[in-house]
Amino acid sequence: MKFDLRGFDQLEKNLSELSGTHSIPLDDLMTPDFISSCSQYSNFEELIEASGFKVETEEDFAAIPDQEWEQFIQTNTSYESWIEMQEAAGVSHIETKLLKGLK
């Protein structure tokens, strides 16, 4: 009996690339696929624009009042909090990286 193990080599490579601690830019985490799956918006930029906050820099984003941003996320996405949304985006990001080259 023969087994095709080529996928395991790719999986091992992908897993190796994921090991350790990584900082992922918010734009890479909040992909268009992720945003459109949990909201009526096509991408993160559209979501931010709809919030009514003027965001041109990371500092602008950090300056958004937490309570107002939480309320916006609860009302306009399928998540109950910004933290929950970030965690889900992280899981999605890891799944995408782990399965890269396997489909």
C-alpha positions in Angstrom: 0.0 0.0 0.0 1.3 3.4 -1.0 0.6 6.8 0.6 1.1 10.2 -0.9 2.9 12.2 1.8 3.6 15.4 -0.2 0.9 17.3 1.6 2.5 16.4 4.9 5.8 18.1 3.9 3.9 21.3 3.0 2.0 21.1 6.3 5.2 20.7 8.2 6.7 23.7 6.4 3.6 25.8 7.1 3.6 24.8 10.7 7.3 25.7 11.1 6.6 29.2 9.7 3.8 29.6 12.3 5.9 28.6 15.3 7.0 31.3 17.7 5.6 34.7 18.4 4.4 36.9 15.6 3.1 40.4 15.3 0.4 40.6 12.6 -0.6 44.0 11.2 -4.3 44.7 11.6 -4.7 45.1 7.9 -3.3 41.5 7.4 -5.5 40.2 10.1 -8.8 41.8 9.0 -8.8 40.5 5.5 -11.6 41.3 3.0 -12.8 37.6 3.3 -13.0 37.8 7.1 -14.7 41.2 7.2 -17.3 40.3 4.6 -18.0 37.0 6.5 -18.9 38.8 9.7 -20.4 42.1 8.5 -22.1 43.9 5.6 -18.8 45.5 4.6 -16.3 44.4 2.0 -13.1 45.2 3.8 -11.7 46.7 7.0 -11.3 50.2 5.5 -15.1 50.2 4.7 -15.9 49.1 8.2 -13.8 51.9 9.7 -15.4 54.5 7.3 -18.9 53.3 8.3 -18.0 53.9 12.0 -17.8 57.6 11.4 -14.4 57.9 13.0 -11.6 59.6 11.0 -8.8 57.1 10.8 -5.7 57.8 8.7 -3.0 56.5 11.0 -2.5 53.8 13.6 -2.6 56.7 16.2 -6.1 57.7 14.9 -7.3 54.2 15.3 -5.9 53.9 18.8 -7.6 57.2 19.7 -11.1 55.9 19.0 -12.9 55.7 22.4 -13.1 52.0 23.4 -16.7 52.0 24.4 -17.9 53.6 21.2 -15.8 51.2 19.1 -17.2 48.2 21.1 -20.7 49.4 20.5 -20.0 49.8 16.7 -18.5 46.3 16.5 -21.5 44.8 18.4 -24.0 46.5 16.2 -22.3 46.0 12.9 -20.6 42.6 13.1 -21.5 39.2 14.3 -19.2 39.6 17.3 -20.0 40.7 20.8 -16.6 42.5 21.3 -13.6 43.9 19.5 -11.4 41.3 21.3 -13.6 38.5 20.2 -13.4 39.7 16.6 -9.6 40.0 16.8 -9.4 36.5 18.2 -11.6 35.1 15.4 -9.5 36.9 12.8 -6.4 35.4 14.3 -7.8 31.9 14.1 -8.8 32.6 10.5 -5.3 33.9 9.7 -3.6 30.8 11.2 -5.9 28.5 9.3 -5.1 30.2 6.1 -1.3 30.1 6.7 -1.4 26.5 7.9 -3.3 25.3 4.8 -1.3 27.3 2.3 -0.3 25.1 -0.6 -2.5 22.2 0.4 -5.6 22.8 -1.6 
